[in-house]
């Protein structure tokens, strides 16, 4: 049994704290916000996409990015933020935009996704998470460009979990797709059965409640993490706005804040915020929302029914640490939503949200030990934090318990940008 401190109260931090407590360690959780899951976990897309994990960095993305930047309703925005960190991240991202690199990273993330899916099933049962609006309707990735769909359909493995569907088959599977111009915008889609949706915020809150009752949990400290205290190459304490916390080990799971905390220790974590937006629109009896989880590949827009709300999440804005709601981006999202699923929900009453997803250039998270003894990482999950959180948490618990990782961590550890 070890005395441990987890820094960060989003879905990564909360699941990590739970996994460590379940492994027999004494755990304290530090979070700067007055409540759990107030950052990127607050109103994300809600999709648990264990099979759809291909990172943004790919061979065709630089050319697509130019087209997206010219489109006022496009999924990408870029604004120089005046930092070298932004340019370093972009340079590293472009270096990863190669087909072979994308293939290798995707294989690693598929392994992490499959493991995380298993871990979530066990967690859901063990912690009795009955308030998270979990459904397993499957995921349909829809394509607007015939050439793009045909290329993807050719690569879809026969006999695997993915199925390539024609336009007519997509409309039969999800009739609400026809509400947008009769579905004539749709070229086809890839459907994966078993993919899930859930309320990430509700999961964090309920798991937080379960954690408070756990015999190995020593409490939640509402404080800002300031820096670490070291004795040689060992981290011995965390300085916070409410005092110093000593422990045998510390897990950085604080999203973007992790980079600032690691920097004074000589560790450069290649994290940059991918700003995303979401709408949470109420569903009434008169509406026809999609029942399957839908991703619009070209528009990079996700649609998921979570309880009696339609969650719509989209956009990758490289604009620095800016969480303000940009009226132009929200208007663009409304136009896309109303054109694609015009009858799915009451968009006039939709609640807008923007959050910063901490991403690495490769799209793969950083898990495990650092060169400093007693300091561990669980950061950089980007837009797949909810999906990967359960597996990542279990991996950290195994490693900190001096056991081998349950999956190969090649490409999933601290590395150069």
C-alpha positions, 0 to 999 in steps of 0.5 A, a space after each residue: 500500500 502506498 500513499 498517493 496523490 492524484 492531481 486533477 478532478 476530470 474523468 482521467 483523474 477521478 478514474 485514476 483515483 478510483 483504480 488506485 484505491 481499488 488496487 489497495 493504495 491510500 489516495 488523495 485527489 487534488 482539484 482546483 475547481 470547486 466541483 469535479 469535471 468542470 473542464 474538458 469533462 463537463 460537456 464533451 461529445 459523450 461517445 465511447 468510441 473504442 474502435 474509432 480512434 485514428 488520430 487527427 495527424 494523417 497524410 491527407 490532413 494538411 491539405 484538408 486543413 487548408 480547405 477547412 480554414 477557408 470554410 466559415 463553417 469548417 471544423 478547424 480554426 487557427 490563431 497564433 497565440 504568440 507562444 513557441 509552444 504552439 509552433 513546436 506542437 504544430 511542427 511535431 504534428 505535421 511530422 506525424 502526418 504520414 500514413 505509416 505513422 498514423 497506422 502505427 498510432 492507430 494500432 496502439 490506440 485500438 489496443 488501448 481502446 479495447 482494454 478500456 472498454 473491458 475496464 469500463 464494463 468492470 467499473 460500471 458493474 463494480 461501482 454501480 454507476 446507474 446515473 450515467 445514461 449509458 447506451 450501446 447503440 453502435 456508432 455510424 461514421 457518415 461520409 459526404 464525399 463519395 470518393 472518400 467513402 469508397 476509399 474507406 469502405 475498401 479498407 474496411 475489413 470483411 468479417 470485422 466489427 465495422 460494416 460499410 453501408 451504402 446511402 440507403 443502408 445508412 438511412 435504413 439504420 438511422 432514419 433521422 438522417 433523411 431529415 436533412 435534405 432527404 439524405 442526399 448529402 450522404 455518400 455512405 457510412 461505416 457502422 460499428 456495433 457495440 460502441 457506446 454513449 454516456 454522460 461523462 460529467 454524470 459519471 465523474 460525479 457519481 464515481 466521485 460519490 463512490 470514491 468518497 465512500 471508499 475505505 482507501 480514499 483519504 479525501 478531495 482537496 479543493 486547491 490549486 497545485 503550485 509545484 513539486 518538492 524534490 529530494 534529488 531525483 525523487 518527488 516528495 511533496 506537492 505544494 498547493 494553495 492550501 499547503 503541502 501534501 507529502 506522499 510516496 507518489 504523485 499522478 499528473 492527470 490535470 490536463 493542460 495544467 500538467 505541462 506547467 507543473 512538469 516544466 520546472 522539473 525539466 520535463 516538457 510535456 508536448 500538450 496543446 489545447 484543442 478547443 472544442 464546442 458542444 451543444 446540449 439540446 433538449 429532446 421532446 416527444 415531437 423530435 426525431 433524434 438519431 438513436 445510433 451515435 453519429 459522427 460526420 467525418 467531413 464536418 468533424 461533428 459528433 451526435 449522441 443522444 444522452 438521456 433526454 438531450 442531444 449532445 452535439 460536439 465539434 470543432 478543433 480550434 488552435 487558439 491557445 488557452 481560450 475557453 470563451 464562447 465565440 458567437 461565430 463558431 456557435 453560429 456555424 455549429 448551429 447551421 451544421 446541426 440544423 442542416 443535418 438533423 433539423 428535427 432532432 431536438 430543440 436547438 433554440 434551448 440548446 446550452 452551449 459549451 467550450 472546452 480545451 482538450 489536452 492533446 499530443 502531436 501524435 494523438 497518443 496519450 502519455 502514460 506511466 513513469 517519468 525520469 523522476 521517481 514518484 511522479 507518474 503521468 496520465 495525460 494527453 488523451 485529446 478528444 478521446 479522454 472519456 474513451 481511454 480513461 478507464 483503461 489508462 487508469 487501470 494501467 497506472 494502477 498496475 504500474 504503481 503497484 509494481 506490476 507490468 502494464 496489461 498492454 504494450 505501452 510502446 508509443 504511449 509513454 513520455 517522449 519527445 514532441 
